[in-house]
Amino acid sequence: MLTKVYSAAIEGIDAFKVTIETAVERGVRFSIVGMADTAVKESYQRMVSAMNQSGIKFPHRHTVINLAPADVKKEGASFDLPMAIGVLASNELVDHNSLTDYMITGELSLDGSVLPVKGALPMAIKARELKFKRLIVPADNVTEAAVVNNIEVFGVRSLTEAVDLINGKSDLQPHVVDTRALFARDADSFDFDFSEVKGQEAVKRAFEVACAGGHNILLIGSPGSGKSMMAKRLPSILPPLTMQEALETTKIHSVAGKLTRGSMLMTRRPFRTPHHTVSPVALVGGGTNPQPGEISLSNNGILFLDEFPEFSRQVLEVLRQPLEDREITVSRAKYTVTYPASFMLVASMNPCPCGYYGHPTKPCTCSATQVARYMNRISGPLLDRIDLQVEIQPVAFDDMADTSPSESSEEIRARVVEARAIQQERFRGEKGVYCNAQMNSRLLRAHAWPDAKGLAKLKERMERLNMSARAFDRILRVARTIADLDRSPRVESRHIAEAIGYRSLDRSTFGQPV
């Protein structure tokens, strides 16, 4: 007897349908075809043990399982449960007439329990897209998959539960998740708040500008000046995730297996902090079995690179293309996958090897050559993609001893959200442009061109500070964001002046003896 069970596999961060065809005839041979990897072929042993432990005698007959499409490689143990259902249906132990309503995924344990799988959310999205009525997933994945509406999602803990559900002998109910209530409960909850930061008003202002326009930012300061401490508070002032962004972000973390058991939709923007020993593959993604890297895991959020110059040159250079294109294509001999990579880069570094160049009280022991060599670890093309370069001075004692409350993240975030709303309206008709940091030359001239006084100031400052031509567009982008925060329809002279102040590394004097 021939039966068909439907499942799904992951390619990139999306799922595609896999049809599991099971044919049973006289004989004892068992085979799996359709470009199945070792983990899939090993499922035979898991199925035999799971059925026996569940009180179901495994039908030892000539069985052929085909995973279609046969020209795409199938990986992992997520096909265990649907293949077991297919074997039972072909031997008339499961009602095969109702299988057309189901998409099924799950890994089988030897005792018959169903273990969690990666990518349950994109599978649920694909099941709804293909008009399946029901989806069976492991119980540990049911909350994650149930955020997709218009499809009944069932979480099963054992093979027996799945069989009874398909045969209509179970009272198991579909899992329901109220995504709106989830957002309302968790979207505004953060572990860190800017009210805890004393002093550093100029840096907090730079963070506000960066978050309002989606700009990349580099922090330069001596050890202990608060670079990492303030960077950890950045998610608390970013705009809330939209539903579309939350789904995309959760899909990426689901495919990478980063979601905790029983987790639902991600309601906070990701904040990823890889160590400076990270490899290029871990950063961009890939591997033998392709997985999203750190830049994709930080999609719609922040990628924080502490001790920026300590990262290898090869690692830093792979950031250039995704920073520009906001996606990363990983090409290997056996596959090509594209992952989203729309992240905000936040980096921090010391100004020199000893860390005290420009410090108000501690002398720097580095020569000008050492400072220049240290700064040159970051290439010009990569630095060109960072809009704000901010120097941080140590916090004064009076600021640290001040007990008056500082401005909270909630107050800063309100201004950021208002500025982003202005930008969304401005770029409504522009495909792929959502914030000022994404403006091209045409949009800059249309929306960020300063008035005559501002243009004269820009010319004067660029010539006096010997700034490079590449700083021109960056200054205009940042100035447009400052104007949005100021609720100004035009970019004015004061906005240009503030934007120029955020280009510390463009000064020809940086790195010279002080």
Order of alpha helices (4+ residues) and beta strands (2+ residues): beta-beta-beta-alpha-alpha-beta-alpha-beta-beta-beta-alpha-beta-alpha-beta-alpha-alpha-alpha-beta-alpha-alpha-beta-alpha-beta-beta-alpha-beta-alpha-alpha-beta-beta-beta-alpha-alpha-beta-alpha-alpha-alpha-alpha-alpha-alpha
